[in-house]
Amino acid sequence: MSRFSLFIFFFTLFISKTYSQFSLENDKRNALEGIELTNELLNKTQDAKVVTIEKYLALKAQLRSRNSLIHTLDKELVFLSDSISNIVEQIEHQETILNEQKGKYAEMIRTLYHEKLTGSTVQFLLSSSDLNEAFERVNFIKQFESYRKKQVLFIKKHTDKLIEIRNGYQDQLAEKKKLITSSKEQVSLLQRGSNMLSEFYDQLISREGGLEEQLKEKKIANDNFAAELDKTFTDSRLNNVVDRKNKISNFQTRKGKYDWPTQEGVVVQYFGEQAHPTLKNIKIKNNGIDILTRKNSSVSCIHEGKVVGVSEVPGYGNTIIIKHRNYYTVYARLKDVVVKKGDFVKKRTVLGLVNSPKSTDSPILHFEVWYKKKPLNPIEWIQKRIKK
């Protein structure tokens, strides 16, 4: 194999390996983060032995994270197995070339040795027309031997390198197998722990009357929240004064690339209409997403804009509304708010901390994205997961 072909092989392998591993490691890190965050809340659940809708949703989110982790590890195992197979093929190919070169080199040594014994080498030199030609012939023989040696050393060097890579991959493969075994054990425990989910469900159903009352309270809170947003949106359009000192870039151009409003988090409730977690034949609508995060986590603005609303809405707590031209982002269930209406904020400006109401003790941020008066799915606007 030529040096150029070997370079192409290593370069292609490196690019493929780097991209795939980055993607898989990112997925794995996100799944582990989701498991860790939900574990914190579930551990509190076990201590307090109090089941809430939020904790029920957290357990379901953890199941999703576990399954995602297993899926990612399985893909890593396939990726590593394929890579090892490719490297083994290359090693076998290199060993074939190496053996051929060793054979040719040995034959060359025997030929030269025979020539020296029979005097043919001497005759080759003596047949030179002058001393300069004789000197050139000596150099030719030396260079020829040197070339053969370099060929063998070159191939052996790269064969050793391939063996080293294969051993590294095998070590990783063994490690990934351990991780998969461990993760499958955890999922198995979690699947058996579905009994816990059933217990949560039974406890919540046993309080169905209380849940229905909470549902009514939630509807009132949602109506109040919707009214507050509508009023803020209308006022902001009526008072739409162009500020030339604080220009706001196009919000839409970064769709799918925005940082999350929290440094860490796992979505426990998604956007749109969906079945109630426990009450049958009941649909609930979510105009945003609910992000479970760590207690007292900071909440940041995802894009520069003007704060057009800061208010306390019953059921949602402190709520901040930021305008980005014709778009709005909404951050609810906050405490220790540090911005006020009329402020211009930059990307990643801290707005406050996630609140943990005494009723749930769950640090869950409610986050929404709007275009004029139309709610949009925030998942489509933020990055797949948080980048560390």
Secondary structure, 3 states (H helix, E strand, C coil): CCHHHHHHHHHHHHHHHHHHHHHHHHHHHHHHHHHHHHHHHHHHHHHHCCCCHHHHHHHHHHHHHHHHHHHHHHHHHHHHHHHHHHHHHHHHHHHHHHHHHHHHHHHHHHHHHHHHHHCHHHHHHHCCCCHHHHHHHHHHHHHHHHHHHHHHHHHHHHHHHHHHHHHHHHHHHHHHHHHHHHHHHHHHHHHHCHHHHHHHHHHHHHCHHHHHHHHHHHHHHHHHHHHHHHHHHHHHHHCCCCCCCCCCCCCHHHCCCECCCCCCCEEEECCEEEECCCCCCCEEEECCEEEECCCCCEEECCCCEEEEEEEEECCCEEEEEEEECCEEEEEEEEECCCCCCCCEECCCCEEEEECCCCCCCCCEEEEEEEECCEEECHHHCECCCCCC
